[in-house]
Structure formats: structure tokens, C-alpha cells
């Protein structure tokens, strides 16, 4: 949760000019803030006509997204 605000802003800046590839392969732990961040990036990408691609999504993140009913909305 503590790293999400900075990562979120970096992703938003990137989306302003290009598609965004998010690779979770080096992520050790996630919580609901990661789901929120991905949803915000998804909405921003759609609004700006960009593509968001998510790779190596951890099982814990997939589980949270499913629990919240937003797994179909996230590019995984």
C-alpha cells in the first residue's frame, strides 16, 4: 500500500504518451490498493485510447480482483 501512490503516478504519466505494460513478476505482496491502481489505469487507458497490458499477475491479486468482481475488467 505504501508504494502505490508513487507507482500510480508513474503509470499515469506513462499512459499520457504511450501504452502501458505492467509486469508483476518482481512483486512479492499485494493488497486491495493494487486492484484499485489497476482499475484506475484501466479507466485512464480507455479514456486516452491507450492499451494496458498486465503480465505475471500474482494469484493473490487475481483472487482479490475476483472477490471484488472486477477480474473481467482488468487486462490480465
Phi and psi restraints in degrees (range 20) as a CNS / XPLOR table:
assign (resid 1 and name C) (resid 2 and name N)
       (resid 2 and name CA) (resid 2 and name C) 1.0 -71.1 20.0 2
assign (resid 2 and name N) (resid 2 and name CA)
       (resid 2 and name C) (resid 3 and name N) 1.0 -23.5 20.0 2
assign (resid 2 and name C) (resid 3 and name N)
       (resid 3 and name CA) (resid 3 and name C) 1.0 -93.1 20.0 2
assign (resid 3 and name N) (resid 3 and name CA)
       (resid 3 and name C) (resid 4 and name N) 1.0 -13.5 20.0 2
assign (resid 3 and name C) (resid 4 and name N)
       (resid 4 and name CA) (resid 4 and name C) 1.0 -61.4 20.0 2
assign (resid 4 and name N) (resid 4 and name CA)
       (resid 4 and name C) (resid 5 and name N) 1.0 -45.6 20.0 2
assign (resid 4 and name C) (resid 5 and name N)
       (resid 5 and name CA) (resid 5 and name C) 1.0 -56.0 20.0 2
assign (resid 5 and name N) (resid 5 and name CA)
       (resid 5 and name C) (resid 6 and name N) 1.0 -44.8 20.0 2
assign (resid 5 and name C) (resid 6 and name N)
       (resid 6 and name CA) (resid 6 and name C) 1.0 -68.4 20.0 2
assign (resid 6 and name N) (resid 6 and name CA)
       (resid 6 and name C) (resid 7 and name N) 1.0 -43.8 20.0 2
assign (resid 6 and name C) (resid 7 and name N)
       (resid 7 and name CA) (resid 7 and name C) 1.0 -65.1 20.0 2
assign (resid 7 and name N) (resid 7 and name CA)
       (resid 7 and name C) (resid 8 and name N) 1.0 -40.2 20.0 2
assign (resid 7 and name C) (resid 8 and name N)
       (resid 8 and name CA) (resid 8 and name C) 1.0 -58.3 20.0 2
assign (resid 8 and name N) (resid 8 and name CA)
       (resid 8 and name C) (resid 9 and name N) 1.0 -49.0 20.0 2
assign (resid 8 and name C) (resid 9 and name N)
       (resid 9 and name CA) (resid 9 and name C) 1.0 -62.5 20.0 2
assign (resid 9 and name N) (resid 9 and name CA)
       (resid 9 and name C) (resid 10 and name N) 1.0 -40.0 20.0 2
assign (resid 9 and name C) (resid 10 and name N)
       (resid 10 and name CA) (resid 10 and name C) 1.0 -61.6 20.0 2
assign (resid 10 and name N) (resid 10 and name CA)
       (resid 10 and name C) (resid 11 and name N) 1.0 -44.8 20.0 2
assign (resid 10 and name C) (resid 11 and name N)
       (resid 11 and name CA) (resid 11 and name C) 1.0 -62.5 20.0 2
assign (resid 11 and name N) (resid 11 and name CA)
       (resid 11 and name C) (resid 12 and name N) 1.0 -41.7 20.0 2
assign (resid 11 and name C) (resid 12 and name N)
       (resid 12 and name CA) (resid 12 and name C) 1.0 -64.5 20.0 2
assign (resid 12 and name N) (resid 12 and name CA)
       (resid 12 and name C) (resid 13 and name N) 1.0 -41.0 20.0 2
assign (resid 12 and name C) (resid 13 and name N)
       (resid 13 and name CA) (resid 13 and name C) 1.0 -62.8 20.0 2
assign (resid 13 and name N) (resid 13 and name CA)
       (resid 13 and name C) (resid 14 and name N) 1.0 -41.1 20.0 2
assign (resid 13 and name C) (resid 14 and name N)
       (resid 14 and name CA) (resid 14 and name C) 1.0 -65.1 20.0 2
assign (resid 14 and name N) (resid 14 and name CA)
       (resid 14 and name C) (resid 15 and name N) 1.0 -43.1 20.0 2
assign (resid 14 and name C) (resid 15 and name N)
       (resid 15 and name CA) (resid 15 and name C) 1.0 -63.2 20.0 2
assign (resid 15 and name N) (resid 15 and name CA)
       (resid 15 and name C) (resid 16 and name N) 1.0 -22.2 20.0 2
assign (resid 15 and name C) (resid 16 and name N)
       (resid 16 and name CA) (resid 16 and name C) 1.0 -65.4 20.0 2
assign (resid 16 and name N) (resid 16 and name CA)
       (resid 16 and name C) (resid 17 and name N) 1.0 -22.2 20.0 2
assign (resid 16 and name C) (resid 17 and name N)
       (resid 17 and name CA) (resid 17 and name C) 1.0 -128.5 20.0 2
assign (resid 17 and name N) (resid 17 and name CA)
       (resid 17 and name C) (resid 18 and name N) 1.0 -6.0 20.0 2
assign (resid 17 and name C) (resid 18 and name N)
       (resid 18 and name CA) (resid 18 and name C) 1.0 -163.9 20.0 2
assign (resid 18 and name N) (resid 18 and name CA)
       (resid 18 and name C) (resid 19 and name N) 1.0 169.8 20.0 2
assign (resid 18 and name C) (resid 19 and name N)
       (resid 19 and name CA) (resid 19 and name C) 1.0 -66.4 20.0 2
assign (resid 19 and name N) (resid 19 and name CA)
       (resid 19 and name C) (resid 20 and name N) 1.0 164.1 20.0 2
assign (resid 19 and name C) (resid 20 and name N)
       (resid 20 and name CA) (resid 20 and name C) 1.0 -126.2 20.0 2
assign (resid 20 and name N) (resid 20 and name CA)
       (resid 20 and name C) (resid 21 and name N) 1.0 126.9 20.0 2
assign (resid 20 and name C) (resid 21 and name N)
       (resid 21 and name CA) (resid 21 and name C) 1.0 -108.7 20.0 2
assign (resid 21 and name N) (resid 21 and name CA)
       (resid 21 and name C) (resid 22 and name N) 1.0 122.2 20.0 2
assign (resid 21 and name C) (resid 22 and name N)
       (resid 22 and name CA) (resid 22 and name C) 1.0 -111.6 20.0 2
assign (resid 22 and name N) (resid 22 and name CA)
       (resid 22 and name C) (resid 23 and name N) 1.0 120.0 20.0 2
assign (resid 22 and name C) (resid 23 and name N)
       (resid 23 and name CA) (resid 23 and name C) 1.0 -114.2 20.0 2
assign (resid 23 and name N) (resid 23 and name CA)
       (resid 23 and name C) (resid 24 and name N) 1.0 115.5 20.0 2
assign (resid 23 and name C) (resid 24 and name N)
       (resid 24 and name CA) (resid 24 and name C) 1.0 -91.6 20.0 2
assign (resid 24 and name N) (resid 24 and name CA)
       (resid 24 and name C) (resid 25 and name N) 1.0 12.4 20.0 2
assign (resid 24 and name C) (resid 25 and name N)
       (resid 25 and name CA) (resid 25 and name C) 1.0 -61.2 20.0 2
assign (resid 25 and name N) (resid 25 and name CA)
       (resid 25 and name C) (resid 26 and name N) 1.0 -26.9 20.0 2
assign (resid 25 and name C) (resid 26 and name N)
       (resid 26 and name CA) (resid 26 and name C) 1.0 -101.4 20.0 2
assign (resid 26 and name N) (resid 26 and name CA)
       (resid 26 and name C) (resid 27 and name N) 1.0 8.3 20.0 2
assign (resid 26 and name C) (resid 27 and name N)
       (resid 27 and name CA) (resid 27 and name C) 1.0 -84.6 20.0 2
assign (resid 27 and name N) (resid 27 and name CA)
       (resid 27 and name C) (resid 28 and name N) 1.0 128.6 20.0 2
assign (resid 27 and name C) (resid 28 and name N)
       (resid 28 and name CA) (resid 28 and name C) 1.0 -95.8 20.0 2
assign (resid 28 and name N) (resid 28 and name CA)
       (resid 28 and name C) (resid 29 and name N) 1.0 -28.6 20.0 2
assign (resid 28 and name C) (resid 29 and name N)
       (resid 29 and name CA) (resid 29 and name C) 1.0 -149.3 20.0 2
assign (resid 29 and name N) (resid 29 and name CA)
       (resid 29 and name C) (resid 30 and name N) 1.0 144.9 20.0 2
assign (resid 29 and name C) (resid 30 and name N)
       (resid 30 and name CA) (resid 30 and name C) 1.0 -134.7 20.0 2
assign (resid 30 and name N) (resid 30 and name CA)
       (resid 30 and name C) (resid 31 and name N) 1.0 160.3 20.0 2
assign (resid 30 and name C) (resid 31 and name N)
       (resid 31 and name CA) (resid 31 and name C) 1.0 -141.8 20.0 2
assign (resid 31 and name N) (resid 31 and name CA)
       (resid 31 and name C) (resid 32 and name N) 1.0 -170.3 20.0 2
assign (resid 31 and name C) (resid 32 and name N)
       (resid 32 and name CA) (resid 32 and name C) 1.0 -62.7 20.0 2
assign (resid 32 and name N) (resid 32 and name CA)
       (resid 32 and name C) (resid 33 and name N) 1.0 -22.0 20.0 2
assign (resid 32 and name C) (resid 33 and name N)
       (resid 33 and name CA) (resid 33 and name C) 1.0 -65.8 20.0 2
assign (resid 33 and name N) (resid 33 and name CA)
       (resid 33 and name C) (resid 34 and name N) 1.0 -29.1 20.0 2
assign (resid 33 and name C) (resid 34 and name N)
       (resid 34 and name CA) (resid 34 and name C) 1.0 -68.1 20.0 2
assign (resid 34 and name N) (resid 34 and name CA)
       (resid 34 and name C) (resid 35 and name N) 1.0 -38.1 20.0 2
assign (resid 34 and name C) (resid 35 and name N)
       (resid 35 and name CA) (resid 35 and name C) 1.0 -63.0 20.0 2
assign (resid 35 and name N) (resid 35 and name CA)
       (resid 35 and name C) (resid 36 and name N) 1.0 -45.7 20.0 2
assign (resid 35 and name C) (resid 36 and name N)
       (resid 36 and name CA) (resid 36 and name C) 1.0 -60.6 20.0 2
assign (resid 36 and name N) (resid 36 and name CA)
       (resid 36 and name C) (resid 37 and name N) 1.0 -42.7 20.0 2
assign (resid 36 and name C) (resid 37 and name N)
       (resid 37 and name CA) (resid 37 and name C) 1.0 -62.4 20.0 2
assign (resid 37 and name N) (resid 37 and name CA)
       (resid 37 and name C) (resid 38 and name N) 1.0 -45.7 20.0 2
assign (resid 37 and name C) (resid 38 and name N)
       (resid 38 and name CA) (resid 38 and name C) 1.0 -63.4 20.0 2
assign (resid 38 and name N) (resid 38 and name CA)
       (resid 38 and name C) (resid 39 and name N) 1.0 -39.9 20.0 2
assign (resid 38 and name C) (resid 39 and name N)
       (resid 39 and name CA) (resid 39 and name C) 1.0 -63.6 20.0 2
assign (resid 39 and name N) (resid 39 and name CA)
       (resid 39 and name C) (resid 40 and name N) 1.0 -41.7 20.0 2
assign (resid 39 and name C) (resid 40 and name N)
       (resid 40 and name CA) (resid 40 and name C) 1.0 -64.4 20.0 2
assign (resid 40 and name N) (resid 40 and name CA)
       (resid 40 and name C) (resid 41 and name N) 1.0 -43.0 20.0 2
assign (resid 40 and name C) (resid 41 and name N)
       (resid 41 and name CA) (resid 41 and name C) 1.0 -64.4 20.0 2
assign (resid 41 and name N) (resid 41 and name CA)
       (resid 41 and name C) (resid 42 and name N) 1.0 -38.8 20.0 2
assign (resid 41 and name C) (resid 42 and name N)
       (resid 42 and name CA) (resid 42 and name C) 1.0 -61.2 20.0 2
assign (resid 42 and name N) (resid 42 and name CA)
       (resid 42 and name C) (resid 43 and name N) 1.0 -47.2 20.0 2
assign (resid 42 and name C) (resid 43 and name N)
       (resid 43 and name CA) (resid 43 and name C) 1.0 -62.3 20.0 2
assign (resid 43 and name N) (resid 43 and name CA)
       (resid 43 and name C) (resid 44 and name N) 1.0 -42.8 20.0 2
assign (resid 43 and name C) (resid 44 and name N)
       (resid 44 and name CA) (resid 44 and name C) 1.0 -65.3 20.0 2
assign (resid 44 and name N) (resid 44 and name CA)
       (resid 44 and name C) (resid 45 and name N) 1.0 -41.7 20.0 2
assign (resid 44 and name C) (resid 45 and name N)
       (resid 45 and name CA) (resid 45 and name C) 1.0 -62.4 20.0 2
assign (resid 45 and name N) (resid 45 and name CA)
       (resid 45 and name C) (resid 46 and name N) 1.0 -44.2 20.0 2
assign (resid 45 and name C) (resid 46 and name N)
       (resid 46 and name CA) (resid 46 and name C) 1.0 -62.8 20.0 2
assign (resid 46 and name N) (resid 46 and name CA)
       (resid 46 and name C) (resid 47 and name N) 1.0 -43.7 20.0 2
assign (resid 46 and name C) (resid 47 and name N)
       (resid 47 and name CA) (resid 47 and name C) 1.0 -64.0 20.0 2
assign (resid 47 and name N) (resid 47 and name CA)
       (resid 47 and name C) (resid 48 and name N) 1.0 -34.4 20.0 2
assign (resid 47 and name C) (resid 48 and name N)
       (resid 48 and name CA) (resid 48 and name C) 1.0 -96.6 20.0 2
assign (resid 48 and name N) (resid 48 and name CA)
       (resid 48 and name C) (resid 49 and name N) 1.0 2.7 20.0 2
assign (resid 48 and name C) (resid 49 and name N)
       (resid 49 and name CA) (resid 49 and name C) 1.0 69.9 20.0 2
assign (resid 49 and name N) (resid 49 and name CA)
       (resid 49 and name C) (resid 50 and name N) 1.0 29.5 20.0 2
assign (resid 49 and name C) (resid 50 and name N)
       (resid 50 and name CA) (resid 50 and name C) 1.0 -104.9 20.0 2
assign (resid 50 and name N) (resid 50 and name CA)
       (resid 50 and name C) (resid 51 and name N) 1.0 165.3 20.0 2
assign (resid 50 and name C) (resid 51 and name N)
       (resid 51 and name CA) (resid 51 and name C) 1.0 -105.3 20.0 2
assign (resid 51 and name N) (resid 51 and name CA)
       (resid 51 and name C) (resid 52 and name N) 1.0 140.8 20.0 2
assign (resid 51 and name C) (resid 52 and name N)
       (resid 52 and name CA) (resid 52 and name C) 1.0 -118.8 20.0 2
assign (resid 52 and name N) (resid 52 and name CA)
       (resid 52 and name C) (resid 53 and name N) 1.0 123.7 20.0 2
assign (resid 52 and name C) (resid 53 and name N)
       (resid 53 and name CA) (resid 53 and name C) 1.0 -121.1 20.0 2
assign (resid 53 and name N) (resid 53 and name CA)
       (resid 53 and name C) (resid 54 and name N) 1.0 132.5 20.0 2
assign (resid 53 and name C) (resid 54 and name N)
       (resid 54 and name CA) (resid 54 and name C) 1.0 -115.8 20.0 2
assign (resid 54 and name N) (resid 54 and name CA)
       (resid 54 and name C) (resid 55 and name N) 1.0 128.6 20.0 2
assign (resid 54 and name C) (resid 55 and name N)
       (resid 55 and name CA) (resid 55 and name C) 1.0 -121.1 20.0 2
assign (resid 55 and name N) (resid 55 and name CA)
       (resid 55 and name C) (resid 56 and name N) 1.0 150.8 20.0 2
assign (resid 55 and name C) (resid 56 and name N)
       (resid 56 and name CA) (resid 56 and name C) 1.0 55.5 20.0 2
assign (resid 56 and name N) (resid 56 and name CA)
       (resid 56 and name C) (resid 57 and name N) 1.0 42.3 20.0 2
assign (resid 56 and name C) (resid 57 and name N)
       (resid 57 and name CA) (resid 57 and name C) 1.0 -65.2 20.0 2
assign (resid 57 and name N) (resid 57 and name CA)
       (resid 57 and name C) (resid 58 and name N) 1.0 125.0 20.0 2
assign (resid 57 and name C) (resid 58 and name N)
       (resid 58 and name CA) (resid 58 and name C) 1.0 -62.7 20.0 2
assign (resid 58 and name N) (resid 58 and name CA)
       (resid 58 and name C) (resid 59 and name N) 1.0 149.8 20.0 2
assign (resid 58 and name C) (resid 59 and name N)
       (resid 59 and name CA) (resid 59 and name C) 1.0 -57.5 20.0 2
assign (resid 59 and name N) (resid 59 and name CA)
       (resid 59 and name C) (resid 60 and name N) 1.0 -36.3 20.0 2
assign (resid 59 and name C) (resid 60 and name N)
       (resid 60 and name CA) (resid 60 and name C) 1.0 -62.9 20.0 2
assign (resid 60 and name N) (resid 60 and name CA)
       (resid 60 and name C) (resid 61 and name N) 1.0 -37.5 20.0 2
assign (resid 60 and name C) (resid 61 and name N)
       (resid 61 and name CA) (resid 61 and name C) 1.0 -71.5 20.0 2
assign (resid 61 and name N) (resid 61 and name CA)
       (resid 61 and name C) (resid 62 and name N) 1.0 -40.2 20.0 2
assign (resid 61 and name C) (resid 62 and name N)
       (resid 62 and name CA) (resid 62 and name C) 1.0 -60.9 20.0 2
assign (resid 62 and name N) (resid 62 and name CA)
       (resid 62 and name C) (resid 63 and name N) 1.0 -41.6 20.0 2
assign (resid 62 and name C) (resid 63 and name N)
       (resid 63 and name CA) (resid 63 and name C) 1.0 -64.3 20.0 2
assign (resid 63 and name N) (resid 63 and name CA)
       (resid 63 and name C) (resid 64 and name N) 1.0 -43.8 20.0 2
assign (resid 63 and name C) (resid 64 and name N)
       (resid 64 and name CA) (resid 64 and name C) 1.0 -63.5 20.0 2
assign (resid 64 and name N) (resid 64 and name CA)
       (resid 64 and name C) (resid 65 and name N) 1.0 -43.9 20.0 2
assign (resid 64 and name C) (resid 65 and name N)
       (resid 65 and name CA) (resid 65 and name C) 1.0 -61.6 20.0 2
assign (resid 65 and name N) (resid 65 and name CA)
       (resid 65 and name C) (resid 66 and name N) 1.0 -39.9 20.0 2
assign (resid 65 and name C) (resid 66 and name N)
       (resid 66 and name CA) (resid 66 and name C) 1.0 -66.4 20.0 2
assign (resid 66 and name N) (resid 66 and name CA)
       (resid 66 and name C) (resid 67 and name N) 1.0 -43.6 20.0 2
assign (resid 66 and name C) (resid 67 and name N)
       (resid 67 and name CA) (resid 67 and name C) 1.0 -58.1 20.0 2
assign (resid 67 and name N) (resid 67 and name CA)
       (resid 67 and name C) (resid 68 and name N) 1.0 -40.9 20.0 2
assign (resid 67 and name C) (resid 68 and name N)
       (resid 68 and name CA) (resid 68 and name C) 1.0 -84.3 20.0 2
assign (resid 68 and name N) (resid 68 and name CA)
       (resid 68 and name C) (resid 69 and name N) 1.0 -3.6 20.0 2
assign (resid 68 and name C) (resid 69 and name N)
       (resid 69 and name CA) (resid 69 and name C) 1.0 73.7 20.0 2
assign (resid 69 and name N) (resid 69 and name CA)
       (resid 69 and name C) (resid 70 and name N) 1.0 25.7 20.0 2
assign (resid 69 and name C) (resid 70 and name N)
       (resid 70 and name CA) (resid 70 and name C) 1.0 -118.4 20.0 2
assign (resid 70 and name N) (resid 70 and name CA)
       (resid 70 and name C) (resid 71 and name N) 1.0 9.5 20.0 2
assign (resid 70 and name C) (resid 71 and name N)
       (resid 71 and name CA) (resid 71 and name C) 1.0 -60.4 20.0 2
assign (resid 71 and name N) (resid 71 and name CA)
       (resid 71 and name C) (resid 72 and name N) 1.0 -35.3 20.0 2
assign (resid 71 and name C) (resid 72 and name N)
       (resid 72 and name CA) (resid 72 and name C) 1.0 -70.1 20.0 2
assign (resid 72 and name N) (resid 72 and name CA)
       (resid 72 and name C) (resid 73 and name N) 1.0 -22.1 20.0 2
assign (resid 72 and name C) (resid 73 and name N)
       (resid 73 and name CA) (resid 73 and name C) 1.0 -81.2 20.0 2
assign (resid 73 and name N) (resid 73 and name CA)
       (resid 73 and name C) (resid 74 and name N) 1.0 -22.1 20.0 2
assign (resid 73 and name C) (resid 74 and name N)
       (resid 74 and name CA) (resid 74 and name C) 1.0 -89.9 20.0 2
assign (resid 74 and name N) (resid 74 and name CA)
       (resid 74 and name C) (resid 75 and name N) 1.0 135.1 20.0 2
assign (resid 74 and name C) (resid 75 and name N)
       (resid 75 and name CA) (resid 75 and name C) 1.0 -76.8 20.0 2
assign (resid 75 and name N) (resid 75 and name CA)
       (resid 75 and name C) (resid 76 and name N) 1.0 108.9 20.0 2
